Amino acid sequence: MNSRKWVRMFMTTLALGGTVVLIASFFFRADAYMEALDPLQIGELFGVLIFFLGYGLIFSVISQMGFFAYLMINQFATGMFRGFWRPLQAFLIIFTLFDLVYFRYLASDDGSIWGYLATAIGLLVASYLVAKRKVYETNKTAFLPAMFFMTVITTVEWLPGLYLDDSAYTWLMIIGLFICNSYQLLLLHRLVGTAKEA
């Protein structure tokens, strides 16, 4: 990938992250907008918009750092572990989903495990759909690495948000991260020319 393509990927991912989180904030933090609208305070409304746009840009940068870290880790691990890397990825996917449910449940004061279970299942299903799309556009061997990236790396990026007291910001973070990660994963083969021939 040349520098022009990298800059394009960086800028489009940045714009996507900022836009997605800004739009999501209308639903998850509607109260922040209501305070600025009732009564109408243009300066405060502009400040809220900039705040959530900035949040999205930050999440986008975190997503991009995770993506390029994964590309290096995957290259290194493929050479070092060879055939063992694929089963290790499968194990880490299972462990990460288990961790999203069990260890978070143990660390919380909440009496119900269902919310944590729903989060893990939602991440698994969404990751599966992205991985299937990656396979459709490339080849079958892309499935496990795509699942690994979308579950394990996204969860690692999301860790700071999992410990926030405000669930709205937790959801804003995962929405921004997941959309940006999906976008980068599905854009990469187009930029490096490894997509299926039409």
PLY file of the C-alpha trace (Angstrom):
ply
format ascii 1.0
element vertex 198
property float x
property float y
property float z
element edge 197
property int vertex1
property int vertex2
end_header
0.00 0.00 0.00
1.47 3.33 -1.00
1.28 6.53 1.06
-1.54 7.99 -1.05
-3.77 5.00 -0.36
-2.85 5.03 3.33
-3.76 8.72 3.62
-7.06 8.03 1.83
-7.83 5.20 4.24
-6.89 7.33 7.25
-8.98 10.32 6.20
-12.08 8.35 5.17
-11.98 6.27 8.36
-11.57 9.45 10.41
-14.56 11.08 8.70
-16.64 7.91 9.08
-15.89 7.59 12.80
-16.73 11.21 13.52
-19.96 11.10 11.51
-21.22 7.78 12.92
-20.63 8.73 16.55
-22.14 12.18 16.01
-25.31 10.62 14.55
-25.43 7.95 17.28
-25.14 10.66 19.95
-28.55 12.02 18.90
-30.05 8.75 20.14
-27.79 7.82 23.08
-27.26 11.34 24.47
-30.43 13.13 23.40
-30.50 14.77 26.84
-27.33 16.73 26.02
-29.02 18.19 22.94
-32.26 18.92 24.79
-30.37 21.05 27.31
-29.01 23.16 24.45
-32.36 23.36 22.64
-34.63 24.22 25.57
-34.20 27.16 25.46
-32.19 27.38 22.24
-28.53 28.19 22.93
-26.62 28.22 19.65
-23.19 28.31 21.28
-23.92 25.39 23.59
-25.52 23.36 20.78
-22.44 23.92 18.61
-20.26 22.88 21.55
-22.21 19.62 22.01
-21.92 18.83 18.30
-18.17 19.47 18.33
-17.79 17.39 21.51
-19.43 14.28 20.03
-17.71 14.77 16.68
-14.41 14.90 18.56
-15.34 11.71 20.40
-15.93 9.99 17.09
-12.59 11.19 15.73
-10.81 9.82 18.81
-12.53 6.44 18.46
-11.58 6.40 14.79
-7.90 6.95 15.63
-8.05 4.17 18.26
-9.61 1.89 15.65
-6.88 2.68 13.13
-4.11 2.07 15.66
-5.69 -1.29 16.51
-6.00 -2.19 12.84
-2.38 -1.51 11.98
-1.25 -3.21 15.21
-3.25 -6.26 14.18
-1.66 -6.29 10.71
1.80 -6.37 12.31
0.82 -8.97 14.93
-0.78 -11.17 12.28
2.31 -11.00 10.06
4.61 -11.76 12.98
2.44 -14.56 14.38
1.95 -16.21 10.97
5.72 -16.49 10.59
6.42 -17.49 14.18
3.55 -19.87 15.01
2.87 -21.02 11.43
0.05 -23.61 11.49
-0.61 -23.04 15.20
-1.69 -19.43 14.65
-5.12 -20.29 13.26
-6.20 -22.50 16.22
-4.76 -19.89 18.58
-6.93 -17.22 16.94
-10.01 -19.44 17.37
-9.16 -19.95 21.05
-8.68 -16.21 21.62
-12.06 -15.48 19.99
-13.79 -17.92 22.35
-11.87 -16.63 25.37
-12.66 -13.00 24.53
-16.39 -13.70 24.22
-16.29 -15.67 27.48
-14.47 -12.78 29.15
-17.07 -10.30 27.89
-19.71 -12.29 29.77
-18.24 -14.06 32.79
-15.49 -11.79 34.09
-17.51 -8.62 33.53
-20.42 -10.23 35.37
-18.16 -11.16 38.32
-16.77 -7.62 38.49
-20.21 -5.97 38.48
-22.85 -5.43 41.14
-25.57 -6.30 38.65
-27.51 -9.43 39.55
-28.27 -10.40 35.94
-25.91 -11.96 33.44
-28.27 -11.49 30.49
-27.04 -8.03 29.52
-23.45 -9.22 29.29
-24.53 -12.32 27.36
-26.51 -10.19 24.89
-23.47 -7.93 24.35
-21.20 -10.88 23.56
-23.78 -12.50 21.25
-24.39 -9.19 19.48
-20.65 -8.72 18.90
-20.31 -12.31 17.69
-23.19 -12.04 15.21
-22.07 -8.66 13.87
-18.48 -9.91 13.53
-19.69 -13.04 11.74
-21.58 -10.93 9.19
-18.53 -8.76 8.51
-16.28 -11.84 8.24
-18.71 -13.49 5.79
-18.64 -10.34 3.68
-14.84 -10.40 3.74
-14.89 -14.03 2.54
-17.35 -13.14 -0.21
-15.07 -10.36 -1.44
-11.77 -12.27 -1.05
-11.46 -15.99 -0.17
-12.36 -18.57 2.48
-9.08 -18.25 4.36
-10.01 -14.67 5.31
-12.84 -15.80 7.62
-10.91 -16.65 10.80
-8.56 -13.62 10.69
-11.57 -11.36 10.07
-13.47 -12.90 12.99
-10.38 -12.52 15.18
-9.96 -8.87 14.28
-13.64 -8.01 14.66
-14.05 -9.75 18.04
-10.69 -9.75 19.83
-9.12 -6.53 18.58
-12.40 -4.61 18.77
-12.89 -5.78 22.37
-9.33 -4.76 23.31
-9.96 -1.32 21.81
-13.28 -1.13 23.67
-11.82 -2.00 27.11
-11.69 1.61 28.42
-15.36 2.05 27.50
-16.40 -1.15 29.27
-15.47 0.35 32.63
-17.32 3.64 32.21
-20.22 4.37 34.54
-22.17 5.97 31.70
-23.53 3.27 29.38
-24.30 5.85 26.68
-20.58 6.51 26.16
-19.87 2.77 26.25
-22.30 2.25 23.37
-21.06 5.28 21.45
-17.55 3.86 21.68
-18.40 0.36 20.44
-20.53 1.71 17.60
-17.69 3.97 16.42
-15.03 1.28 16.83
-17.02 -1.48 15.18
-18.04 0.59 12.15
-14.48 1.88 11.64
-12.98 -1.60 12.07
-15.48 -3.08 9.60
-14.76 -0.34 7.10
-10.99 -0.79 7.30
-11.21 -4.58 7.07
-13.43 -4.45 4.00
-11.42 -1.66 2.36
-7.96 -3.21 2.77
-8.19 -5.82 0.01
-9.47 -3.17 -2.40
-6.50 -0.93 -1.67
-3.88 -3.67 -1.96
-5.57 -5.37 -4.92
-6.42 -8.76 -3.38
-10.17 -8.74 -4.02
-11.80 -11.47 -6.12
-11.82 -10.86 -9.79
-15.29 -9.86 -11.04
0 1
1 2
2 3
3 4
4 5
5 6
6 7
7 8
8 9
9 10
10 11
11 12
12 13
13 14
14 15
15 16
16 17
17 18
18 19
19 20
20 21
21 22
22 23
23 24
24 25
25 26
26 27
27 28
28 29
29 30
30 31
31 32
32 33
33 34
34 35
35 36
36 37
37 38
38 39
39 40
40 41
41 42
42 43
43 44
44 45
45 46
46 47
47 48
48 49
49 50
50 51
51 52
52 53
53 54
54 55
55 56
56 57
57 58
58 59
59 60
60 61
61 62
62 63
63 64
64 65
65 66
66 67
67 68
68 69
69 70
70 71
71 72
72 73
73 74
74 75
75 76
76 77
77 78
78 79
79 80
80 81
81 82
82 83
83 84
84 85
85 86
86 87
87 88
88 89
89 90
90 91
91 92
92 93
93 94
94 95
95 96
96 97
97 98
98 99
99 100
100 101
101 102
102 103
103 104
104 105
105 106
106 107
107 108
108 109
109 110
110 111
111 112
112 113
113 114
114 115
115 116
116 117
117 118
118 119
119 120
120 121
121 122
122 123
123 124
124 125
125 126
126 127
127 128
128 129
129 130
130 131
131 132
132 133
133 134
134 135
135 136
136 137
137 138
138 139
139 140
140 141
141 142
142 143
143 144
144 145
145 146
146 147
147 148
148 149
149 150
150 151
151 152
152 153
153 154
154 155
155 156
156 157
157 158
158 159
159 160
160 161
161 162
162 163
163 164
164 165
165 166
166 167
167 168
168 169
169 170
170 171
171 172
172 173
173 174
174 175
175 176
176 177
177 178
178 179
179 180
180 181
181 182
182 183
183 184
184 185
185 186
186 187
187 188
188 189
189 190
190 191
191 192
192 193
193 194
194 195
195 196
196 197
